[in-house]
């Protein structure tokens, strides 16, 4: 697939190279997903190749879109992020192979931008990021003092997190199997609250295996010297440029959007770059559908991402309609945060259960046992509140995430921000 995609960007019309690359890569990936379902019948063999292929698909397509931005589009037609990441020259074969098949990310990623990767390979990754910021927040110039930018501390910390996640998985996760949520005796005889509680804890226990894989992949990149993001507000080196997970952000998430923004971060950036920012309309639905197709052809994936659409719309409407009532008092704000945290975690549990169950039969059994309550509540809330809500003028206080690529931003605020972000306030 890598060689076929390289021929596309070299030989095909540059005006359509992004379309051809997306169709070719996603088409081949989908055929492989179908093959896996037919051959292995919902099993996950040790020789499964779909994971690495999913990462390569991201790299092929995002490079093609950035190449199209750099060689076809006028600067005024690009967003600030697209301008920074646009590629103006077709990569050579060795550059293309290195970017797509390098050992750092070939197994579980993460996907990163071509410009960041070539900066790393050519030895200017750290120096360029230091030069992006003229000074640190204490007013000192970064070149007037010796900076400790070693990745050792970051790698050590991430390996400790991996060890904790592995221990949790071996001790706790194995005792809370996801499949038990669809056990006939359990569904028939356990009270609703018992079923809801077990579903919540089994989903919580399933996360550490993802935490482990993504954190280890991040540590591997950092150990090689890749992933330097800049100096934070305290003047310390941040090695989170290619991080794929923010565990604290996930566990403390008080909104559906915040959870999504901190989970599989680089995939979120890819979806935003190739779909959400490009689609003329129905951006949210098309983005979730592309995400489901990229993950595979199991029915559970489509239930998860299609269920996420009304939940996201309802969460947005509820936040805009009622949140301002709780901001005048610290106690009210705390109560609101606790309530929204619990609602978010339960909604995530309900939404991602089919993603882990995979099959259509198990998904229907689970949703019937839950009485489809989140579907019903989210759809009703979205309909009721979307009629009431009136658009408000944006203000500085309503922006949770400032633009990350602005020439007018101060050095301190931009000090440790990546040039890309999936924190799209359109989704807020």
C-alpha positions, -999 to +999 in steps of 0.1 A: +000+000+000+029+024+007+044+018-027+011+022-045+004+054-025+039+068-034+031+062-071-001+082-067+016+112-052+044+111-079+024+103-110-012+115-104-026+150-109-016+170-078-051+186-077-066+152-069-038+134-052-054+137-017-087+121-030-069+093-048-048+086-017-077+086+007-098+062-015-069+039-022-056+037+014-091+034+030-102+010+004-073-014+009-076-011+047-113-019+045-106-050+024-081-061+050-106-055+078-132-076+059-106-103+054-099-104+092-136-107+101-142-135+076-110-155+083-107-150+121-144-147+130-141-120+156-108-134+169-077-113+173-047-135+163-012-126+173-003-121+137-030-095+131-016-068+108-046-044+108-031-022+136+001-012+117-020-009+085-043+016+103-014+037+113+001+037+078-033+047+064-033+078+086+002+087+075-004+082+038-036+103+038-025+132+060+007+136+039-014+136+007-037+163+021-008+184+033+010+180+000-022+192-018-024+222+006+012+232-001+012+227-039-023+236-050-041+259-025-035+295-021-023+306+014-054+326+021-075+295+016-057+276+043-062+277+081-032+287+103-026+250+111-027+240+075-002+267+065+023+255+091+020+218+080+017+223+042+043+204+021+056+223-009+077+195-025+069+159-032+090+137-009+116+114-023+112+076-021+135+072+008+118+100+027+084+085+020+094+050+031+111+064+062+081+084+072+056+055+067+076+025+079+100+038+105+104+015+135+094+041+160+057+041+150+051+012+127+034-010+153+010+012+172+018+047+160+013+074+168+008+091+135+027+124+133+031+151+107+055+147+079+072+180+086+078+172+123+092+138+113+116+151+087+128+178+112+136+150+136+154+128+110+174+158+097+185+169+132+166+202+135+136+190+155+146+205+188+164+235+176+135+246+154+110+243+182+133+263+205+136+290+179+098+291+175+096+309+208+117+340+214+117+336+251+104+318+281+077+331+305+104+345+328+116+368+300+149+349+295+161+341+261+163+304+256+198+306+241+212+327+270+212+297+294+217+260+293+183+242+289+177+208+302+158+192+273+168+156+279+139+131+274+152+109+302+127+121+328+098+119+303+107+084+292+111+072+328+078+087+339+060+071+309+075+037+315+063+039+352+028+046+339+031+016+315+042-006+344+012+005+365-012+000+336+001-035+329-002-045+366-038-031+367-046-051+336-033-083+349-049-080+383-081-061+378-091-061+342-090-099+339-116-102+367-141-079+350-147-094+315-166-072+291-186-102+277-202-107+311-224-076+303-243-098+279-244-129+299-280-143+297-283-151+335-268-117+344-291-097+321-322-117+331-318-116+369-296-087+379-313-054+387-308-025+364-285-006+388-263-037+392-260-041+355-252-004+351-226-006+379-209-036+364-209-020+329-193+011+344-165-007+362-158-031+334-153-003+309-131+016+334-110-016+338-107-020+300-089+013+295-054+005+310-045-018+280-049+012+257-031+034+282-002+009+282+001+006+244-001+043+236+021+054+265+048+029+256+047+040+220+051+076+231+081+066+253+097+048+224+096+079+203+109+101+232+138+077+238+148+081+202+147+119+206+114+125+189+085+143+204+099+175+218+071+200+220+088+230+236+094+246+270+063+248+292+054+278+314+078+267+341+107+265+317+108+227+317+110+206+285+078+190+273+080+158+254+043+154+245+043+164+208+033+129+196+015+118+228-017+098+220-033+098+254-039+122+284-049+099+312-057+126+337-077+145+311-097+113+304-104+103+340-114+139+349-134+147+318-166+165+325-178+166+289-181+142+260-159+164+239-132+167+266-130+129+268-127+126+230-100+153+228-078+134+253-084+099+239-064+087+209-052+123+203-033+118+171-062+100+155-084+129+165-059+152+148-059+131+117-097+130+115-099+167+119-072+173+092-086+150+065-124+152+072-138+176+097-120+207+084-126+196+048-162+185+047-185+212+033-214+201+056-224+173+080-189+174+094-197+157+127-215+128+111-189+123+084-161+124+109-176+097+131-184+075+101-148+078+088-136+069+122-158+038+123-147+028+088-110+033+098-114+011+129-129-018+110-161-034+098-173-050+130-209-038+137-200-027+172-178+001+158-206+016+139-230+014+169-204+033+189-197+061+165-233+065+154-244+066+190-218+093+197-235+117+172-267+124+192-248+123+225-223+149+212-251+172+199-271+168+232-240+175+254-233+206+234-269+218+237-271+211+274-238+228+281-248+260+262-283+260+278-276+254+315-239+258+323-240+295+329-265+290+357-238+273+378-209+297+374-218+323+400-211+301+430-181+279+437-203+253+454-227+253+424-198+250+400-184+221+420-217+203+420-221+209+383-186+195+377-194+164+397-227+158+380-213+163+345-183+141+353-206+112+363-229+118+333-199+118+310-184+086+323-217+068+322-223+081+286-189+070+276-195+036+291-228+032+272-213+044+240-181+024+238-195-009+250-203-021+215-168-011+204-155-038+228-183-063+222-179-061+184-208-083+174-243-072+165-260-097+187-241-088+218-246-051+211-284-055+209-285-076+240-265-049+259-286-020+247-318-038+254-306-045+289-300-007+293-334+000+278-317+023+252-319+050+279-289+071+267-302+071+231-336+082+242-324+109+266-298+124+242-322+125+213-349+142+234-324+166+249-310+175+216-344+182+201-357+201+231-327+223+237-316+229+202-349+248+197-344+269+227-308+278+223-299+310+205-264+315+191-243+338+212-214+360+202-181+343+210-160+359+237-127+353+254-144+336+283-163+311+262-132+298+244-119+268+263-090+263+239-073+292+221-060+288+186-026+271+188-011+286+157-014+324+159+013+349+153-003+372+178-002+348+207+023+355+234+054+334+238+042+322+272+008+310+260+023+293+229+054+281+247+043+245+250+015+242+224+018+219+194+012+233+160-018+210+157-047+202+180-079+182+179-094+206+205-117+221+179-141+245+195-166+239+167-173+206+186-177+222+220 
